[in-house]
C-alpha cells in the first residue's frame, strides 16, 4: 500500500512541479539485504529463513544489495535523466511482475 501511495503522489505532483523545473520520480525496491533485521533483533536463523522465503519467489533468485538501489537513484537524480519525470521505477528482480503475490 505504501508503494502504491508513493506512486500516486509521484504522478499527481509531477505536472505541478514540472512547471517549476522540478522532476519527481521514485524507486520501488524489492527485498534489499541491509542490517535492518539485525537492528530489529531478528536471530540469524530467522533472517536466513526470511530471505530464503522471498528469494525463491524472485525471478532473479536473490535479494538486492543496497548498492543496486543506489545506482538507479543516482541516475534518476542526474542530468542524464533530465527529461524523466513522473516515473515509478520498479527494481525488484522481477518479483511483482511474475511471482505469486
DRENKOL-6617 format. One record per atom (N, C-alpha, C, O): y, z, x; residue number from 0; atom name; residue in three letters. Coordinates in pm, whole numbers, always signed. Atoms other than C-alpha are relative to their C-alpha. Layout:
# residues N
     c2     c3     c1   k  a   r
      Y      Z      X NUM CA Ala
...
This chain:
# residues 101
     c2     c3     c1   k  a   r
   -119     +0    +82   0  N Unk
     +0     +0     +0   0 CA Unk
   +126     +0    +86   0  C Unk
   +223    -68    +54   0  O Unk
   -121     -6    -82   1  N Unk
   +244    +82   +277   1 CA Unk
    +31   -135    +65   1  C Unk
   +147   -171    +79   1  O Unk
    -24   +133    -59   2  N Unk
   +194   -260   +439   2 CA Unk
    +55    -95   -106   2  C Unk
   +145   -174    -77   2  O Unk
    -51    +85   +107   3  N Unk
   +249   -432   +105   3 CA Unk
   +146    +32    -29   3  C Unk
   +227    -58    -54   3  O Unk
   -139    -41    +24   4  N Unk
   +568   -233    +54   4 CA Unk
    +91    -53   +111   4  C Unk
   +201   -101    +83   4  O Unk
    -81    +50   -112   5  N Unk
   +695   -327   +401   5 CA Unk
    +13   -152     -8   5  C Unk
   +120   -206    +20   5  O Unk
     -7   +145    +17   6  N Unk
   +609   -693   +338   6 CA Unk
   +104    -37   -105   6  C Unk
   +185   -127    -85   6  O Unk
    -95    +25   +108   7  N Unk
   +805   -686    +13   7 CA Unk
   +143    +29    +48   7  C Unk
   +234    -50    +21   7  O Unk
   -132    -34    -53   8  N Unk
  +1100   -513   +183   8 CA Unk
    +49   -109    +94   8  C Unk
   +165   -151    +87   8  O Unk
    -36   +105    -95   9  N Unk
  +1097   -774   +460   9 CA Unk
    +48   -125    -75   9  C Unk
   +153   -180    -43   9  O Unk
    -38   +120    +76  10  N Unk
  +1105  -1062   +211  10 CA Unk
   +129    +21    -80  10  C Unk
   +213    -68    -86  10  O Unk
   -116    -23    +86  11  N Unk
  +1365   -902    -14  11 CA Unk
   +130    +13    +79  11  C Unk
   +237    -23    +30  11  O Unk
   -121    -19    -80  12  N Unk
  +1608   -820   +266  12 CA Unk
    +35   -122    +85  12  C Unk
   +148   -134   +133  12  O Unk
    -22   +114    -89  13  N Unk
  +1571  -1146   +459  13 CA Unk
   +122    -82    -39  13  C Unk
   +205   -113    +46  13  O Unk
   -110    +86    +44  14  N Unk
  +1814  -1350   +250  14 CA Unk
   +136    +63    +29  14  C Unk
   +225     -2    +83  14  O Unk
   -127    -70    -20  15  N Unk
  +2091  -1092   +262  15 CA Unk
    +33    +16   +149  15  C Unk
   +146    -10   +191  15  O Unk
    -25    -26   -142  16  N Unk
  +2052  -1008   +631  16 CA Unk
    +19   -127    +82  16  C Unk
    +95   -127   +179  16  O Unk
    -14   +127    -73  17  N Unk
  +2018  -1369   +748  17 CA Unk
   +144    -49     -4  17  C Unk
   +192   -108    +93  17  O Unk
   -140    +40    +10  18  N Unk
  +2371  -1435   +623  18 CA Unk
    +87    +70   +103  18  C Unk
   +194    +21   +139  18  O Unk
    -74    -77   -101  19  N Unk
  +2486  -1173   +873  19 CA Unk
    -54    -25   +141  19  C Unk
    -12    +41   +236  19  O Unk
    +57    +31   -130  20  N Unk
  +2282  -1324  +1157  20 CA Unk
   -109    +96    +45  20  C Unk
   -144   +102   +163  20  O Unk
   +104    -99    -32  21  N Unk
  +2015  -1054  +1139  21 CA Unk
   -134    -53    -49  21  C Unk
   -149    -88   -166  21  O Unk
   +136    +41    +36  22  N Unk
  +1649  -1153  +1144  22 CA Unk
    -82   +125    -29  22  C Unk
    -65   +228    +37  22  O Unk
    +86   -113    +32  23  N Unk
  +1392   -925   +984  23 CA Unk
   -144    -51    -14  23  C Unk
   -172   -140    -95  23  O Unk
   +142    +33     -1  24  N Unk
  +1019   -954  +1049  24 CA Unk
    -79   +129    +13  24  C Unk
    -23   +232    +52  24  O Unk
    +82   -119    -23  25  N Unk
   +731   -710  +1054  25 CA Unk
   -140    -40    +46  25  C Unk
   -185   -152    +23  25  O Unk
   +135    +20    -50  26  N Unk
   +390   -678  +1214  26 CA Unk
    -95    +89    -79  26  C Unk
    -71   +209    -94  26  O Unk
   +104    -74    +70  27  N Unk
    +84   -575  +1014  27 CA Unk
   -122     +9    +89  27  C Unk
   -203    -84    +93  27  O Unk
   +115    -12    -90  28  N Unk
   -168   -444  +1263  28 CA Unk
   -125    +47    -73  28  C Unk
   -117   +107   -181  28  O Unk
   +126    -56    +47  29  N Unk
   -531   -368  +1202  29 CA Unk
    -24   +131    +74  29  C Unk
    +69   +207   +101  29  O Unk
    +36   -122    -73  30  N Unk
   -717    -90  +1380  30 CA Unk
    +41    -16   +146  30  C Unk
     +0   -111   +214  30  O Unk
    -48     +2   -138  31  N Unk
   -546    -16  +1712  31 CA Unk
    -48   +128    +67  31  C Unk
    -25   +238    +17  31  O Unk
    +46   -118    -73  32  N Unk
   -706   +215  +1967  32 CA Unk
   +117    +64    +72  32  C Unk
   +175     +8   +165  32  O Unk
   -106    -80    -61  33  N Unk
   -449   +478  +2054  33 CA Unk
    -54   +142    +13  33  C Unk
   -172   +167    -11  33  O Unk
    +43   -141    -10  34  N Unk
   -460   +852  +2113  34 CA Unk
    +26    +79   -128  34  C Unk
    +20   +202   -125  34  O Unk
    -34    -71   +124  35  N Unk
   -371   +934  +1751  35 CA Unk
   -116    +86    -50  35  C Unk
    -93   +198    -98  35  O Unk
   +113    -80    +48  36  N Unk
   -724  +1050  +1663  36 CA Unk
    -20   +124    +86  36  C Unk
    -55   +231    +35  36  O Unk
     +7   -115    -90  37  N Unk
   -729  +1276  +1968  37 CA Unk
   +108   +101    -38  37  C Unk
    +82   +222    -45  37  O Unk
   -111    -88    +37  38  N Unk
   -389  +1415  +1870  38 CA Unk
    -26    +71   -133  38  C Unk
    +23   +182   -156  38  O Unk
    +32    -60   +130  39  N Unk
   -524  +1481  +1520  39 CA Unk
   -119    +96    +10  39  C Unk
   -155   +160    -89  39  O Unk
   +109    -93    -21  40  N Unk
   -812  +1681  +1669  40 CA Unk
   -138    -52    -32  40  C Unk
   -232    +26    -46  40  O Unk
   +133    +58    +25  41  N Unk
  -1097  +1439  +1599  41 CA Unk
    -90    +24   +121  41  C Unk
    -49     -2   +234  41  O Unk
    +96     -9   -110  42  N Unk
  -1405  +1520  +1809  42 CA Unk
    -38   -141    +48  42  C Unk
    -33   -236    -29  42  O Unk
    +31   +130    -60  43  N Unk
  -1510  +1238  +2042  43 CA Unk
   -105    -77    -79  43  C Unk
    -90   -198    -98  43  O Unk
   +105    +72    +73  44  N Unk
  -1826  +1155  +1844  44 CA Unk
    +49    -53   -134  44  C Unk
     +3   -157   -180  44  O Unk
    -56    +50   +126  45  N Unk
  -1628  +1123  +1520  45 CA Unk
    +93   -118    +25  45  C Unk
    +98   -212    -54  45  O Unk
    -86   +113    -35  46  N Unk
  -1375   +897  +1690  46 CA Unk
    -85   -125    +20  46  C Unk
    -52   -232    -29  46  O Unk
    +87   +113    -28  47  N Unk
  -1657   +676  +1812  47 CA Unk
    -56    -59   -129  47  C Unk
    -58   -181   -146  47  O Unk
    +56    +51   +126  48  N Unk
  -1816   +651  +1466  48 CA Unk
   +108    -63    -87  48  C Unk
    +81   -160   -159  48  O Unk
   -112    +59    +73  49  N Unk
  -1474   +581  +1310  49 CA Unk
    +23   -143    +45  49  C Unk
    +30   -235    -36  49  O Unk
    -24   +135    -53  50  N Unk
  -1415   +285  +1540  50 CA Unk
   -118    -92    -26  50  C Unk
    -98   -208    -64  50  O Unk
   +118    +84    +24  51  N Unk
  -1772   +157  +1508  51 CA Unk
     -6    -46   -145  51  C Unk
    -39   -162   -172  51  O Unk
     +1    +33   +142  52  N Unk
  -1746   +166  +1128  52 CA Unk
    +93   -118    -29  52  C Unk
    +55   -213    -98  52  O Unk
    -97   +106    +26  53  N Unk
  -1435    -52  +1125  53 CA Unk
    -23   -124    +85  53  C Unk
     -2   -235    +37  53  O Unk
    +16   +116    -89  54  N Unk
  -1516   -275  +1421  54 CA Unk
   -108    -95    -48  54  C Unk
   -100   -214    -20  54  O Unk
   +103    +90    +49  55  N Unk
  -1828   -411  +1254  55 CA Unk
    +50    -86   -115  55  C Unk
    -16   -183   -154  55  O Unk
    -60    +79   +108  56  N Unk
  -1602   -542   +975  56 CA Unk
   +106    -97    +52  56  C Unk
   +160   -178    -25  56  O Unk
   -104    +84    -59  57  N Unk
  -1361   -717  +1215  57 CA Unk
    -65   -124    +61  57  C Unk
   -150   -110   +149  57  O Unk
    +61   +120    -56  58  N Unk
  -1449  -1081  +1287  58 CA Unk
     +6     -8   +153  58  C Unk
    -88    -59   +215  58  O Unk
     -6     +1   -146  59  N Unk
  -1331  -1042  +1648  59 CA Unk
    -88   +108    +63  59  C Unk
   -110   +107   +184  59  O Unk
    +98    -97    -45  60  N Unk
  -1569   -743  +1675  60 CA Unk
    +52   +118    +80  60  C Unk
    -25   +188   +145  60  O Unk
    -56   -111    -77  61  N Unk
  -1331   -491  +1826  61 CA Unk
   +135    +42    -58  61  C Unk
   +197    -31   -135  61  O Unk
   -134    -47    +33  62  N Unk
  -1021   -282  +1774  62 CA Unk
    +99    -64    +96  62  C Unk
    +62   -114   +202  62  O Unk
   -106    +52    -88  63  N Unk
   -691   -395  +1918  63 CA Unk
    +43   +105   +101  63  C Unk
    +24   +225    +80  63  O Unk
    -66    -88    -97  64  N Unk
   -525   -248  +2224  64 CA Unk
   +148     +3    -37  64  C Unk
   +200    -94    -92  64  O Unk
   -142    -12    +32  65  N Unk
   -169   -124  +2186  65 CA Unk
    +81   -114    +61  65  C Unk
   +176   -163     +0  65  O Unk
    -73   +109    -67  66  N Unk
    -52   -389  +2434  66 CA Unk
     -8   -129    -81  66  C Unk
    +83   -212    -77  66  O Unk
    +14   +121    +81  67  N Unk
   -184   -656  +2197  67 CA Unk
    +94     +0   -120  67  C Unk
   +120   -106   -176  67  O Unk
    -99     -8   +107  68  N Unk
    +58   -535  +1932  68 CA Unk
   +141    -15    +58  68  C Unk
   +230    -69     -9  68  O Unk
   -132     +6    -63  69  N Unk
   +350   -510  +2174  69 CA Unk
    +44   -145    +25  69  C Unk
   +162   -177    +10  69  O Unk
    -36   +139    -33  70  N Unk
   +337   -880  +2268  70 CA Unk
    +54    -77   -120  70  C Unk
   +158   -143   -107  70  O Unk
    -60    +71   +113  71  N Unk
   +385  -1024  +1918  71 CA Unk
   +132    +63    -45  71  C Unk
   +222     -8    -92  71  O Unk
   -126    -66    +34  72  N Unk
   +657   -765  +1852  72 CA Unk
   +110    -50    +93  72  C Unk
   +220    -82    +49  72  O Unk
    -98    +49    -97  73  N Unk
   +834   -869  +2172  73 CA Unk
    +38   -145    -30  73  C Unk
   +154   -182    -18  73  O Unk
    -29   +138    +36  74  N Unk
   +803  -1234  +2068  74 CA Unk
    +95     -7   -118  74  C Unk
   +196    -77   -113  74  O Unk
    -84     +5   +120  75  N Unk
   +950  -1173  +1722  75 CA Unk
   +142    +49    +27  75  C Unk
   +236     +7    -40  75  O Unk
   -133    -52    -34  76  N Unk
  +1241   -984  +1879  76 CA Unk
    +73    -88   +100  76  C Unk
   +192    -69   +124  76  O Unk
    -58    +82   -107  77  N Unk
  +1303  -1251  +2143  77 CA Unk
    +76   -120    -55  77  C Unk
    +68   -154   -173  77  O Unk
    -69   +124    +34  78  N Unk
  +1523  -1559  +2144  78 CA Unk
    -98   -113    -29  78  C Unk
    -61   -210    -96  78  O Unk
   +102   +102    +28  79  N Unk
  +1201  -1764  +2136  79 CA Unk
    -32     -6   -149  79  C Unk
    -82   -107   -198  79  O Unk
    +25     -5   +144  80  N Unk
  +1173  -1658  +1771  80 CA Unk
   +131     +0    -79  80  C Unk
   +139    +55   -188  80  O Unk
   -134     -7    +60  81  N Unk
  +1539  -1714  +1689  81 CA Unk
    +10    -66   -137  81  C Unk
   +106    -42   -210  81  O Unk
     -3    +65   +131  82  N Unk
  +1455  -1928  +1385  82 CA Unk
   -109    +54    -92  82  C Unk
   -143     -7   -193  82  O Unk
   +104    -63    +81  83  N Unk
  +1187  -1697  +1247  83 CA Unk
    +58   +125    -65  83  C Unk
   +105   +216     +2  83  O Unk
    -44   -118    +74  84  N Unk
  +1283  -1451   +976  84 CA Unk
    -78     +7   -132  84  C Unk
   -117    -95   -188  84  O Unk
    +73    -20   +125  85  N Unk
  +1111  -1303   +672  85 CA Unk
   -151     -7    +15  85  C Unk
   -222    -26    -84  85  O Unk
   +142    +15    -27  86  N Unk
   +770  -1309   +836  86 CA Unk
    -69   +136     +7  86  C Unk
    -18   +230    +69  86  O Unk
    +89   -115    -15  87  N Unk
   +496  -1050   +793  87 CA Unk
   -119    -52    +80  87  C Unk
   -208   -116    +25  87  O Unk
   +103    +52    -89  88  N Unk
   +273  -1126  +1091  88 CA Unk
   -122    +90     -4  88  C Unk
   -114   +209    +24  88  O Unk
   +127    -72     +9  89  N Unk
    -88  -1022  +1043  89 CA Unk
    -70     -5   +135  89  C Unk
    -97   -114   +187  89  O Unk
    +69     -8   -129  90  N Unk
   -257   -903  +1363  90 CA Unk
   -113   +101    -14  90  C Unk
   -104   +213    +35  90  O Unk
   +109    -94    +30  91  N Unk
   -587   -750  +1252  91 CA Unk
   -137    -54    +39  91  C Unk
   -239     -6    -11  91  O Unk
   +127    +53    -45  92  N Unk
   -855   -955  +1426  92 CA Unk
    -77    -74   -107  92  C Unk
   -198    -96    -93  92  O Unk
    +63    +72   +110  93  N Unk
   -926  -1139  +1102  93 CA Unk
    -55    +87   -110  93  C Unk
   -110    +37   -208  93  O Unk
    +62    -93    +96  94  N Unk
  -1029   -829   +910  94 CA Unk
    +41    -24   -144  94  C Unk
    -45    -38   -231  94  O Unk
    -44    +10   +139  95  N Unk
   -815   -867   +599  95 CA Unk
    -27   -137    -61  95  C Unk
    -28   -151   -183  95  O Unk
    +27   +134    +50  96  N Unk
   -890  -1237   +571  96 CA Unk
   -146    -23    -34  96  C Unk
   -178   -101   -124  96  O Unk
   +141    +35    +11  97  N Unk
  -1266  -1227   +599  97 CA Unk
    -95   +116    -32  97  C Unk
   -207    +93    -78  97  O Unk
    +90   -114    +21  98  N Unk
  -1408   -875   +568  98 CA Unk
     +6    +48   -144  98  C Unk
   +104    +26   -215  98  O Unk
     +0    -66   +130  99  N Unk
  -1508   -695   +254  99 CA Unk
    +94   +120    +10  99  C Unk
    +78   +205    +97  99  O Unk
    -97   -108     -5 100  N Unk
  -1221   -461   +180 100 CA Unk
    -33   +102   -106 100  C Unk
    +37   +202   -119 100  O Unk
